């Protein structure tokens, strides 16, 4: 079962005009069946599916913002209000980031705004229920603890250029990293065995790879055919 960790001390933003988000979606990816049985595996997959789809839906909300040398907390609050998506966070953690932020965006997905303001921090965005987001701290880019390592890159199938900011999950869990400017990602401390690596990016079709890791081994996983969804649809219609 996938568990999204949310810090105990959170500040909840209450918006005067709450816009309900109707979500009857399920998140991408399948969980490798475990010894507990098929029913438990299916339940875990359903929960994992729902969480990823919820995150994608909320991060797709459009935002407009124009701030100069503002504190991170102020920028987060403005983005939350613009997107009409409540965002929870630990004030003490957010206040620890002192670098002022200048951000000018107009009608772009909330995902883009968060990628800009969270770059260089240890913060990441996770769903909190079906209509809220939470900012949590991740320690570096580690995946699960263990002796191995998984590295890889994500490339646009059409342009052959690396994709920055792609969300990559290991074993459909809460362990998520994002690709850097070169489209690269890394999971360290991965337990020996077979793992599922799933890459998701709004506007692109989800892809999953399977990697087998041995002790003290680094395994490379490539997503070289990451395809935009509209290209896939166009190709199907052409048939």
Buried (B, 14 or more C-beta within 10 A) or exposed (E): EBEBEBBEEBBEBEEEEEEEBEBEBBBBBBBBEEEEEEEBBEBBBBBBBBBBBBBBBBBEBBBBBEBEEBBBBEBBBBBBBBBBBBBBBBEEBBEEBEEEBEBEBEEEBBBBBBBBBBEEBBBBBBBBEBBBBBBBBBEEBBBBEBBBBBBBBBBBBEEEEBBBBBBBBBBBBBBBBBBBEEBBBBBBBBBBEEBBBBBBBBEBBBBBBEBEBEEEEEBEBEBEEBBBEEEEEEEEEEE
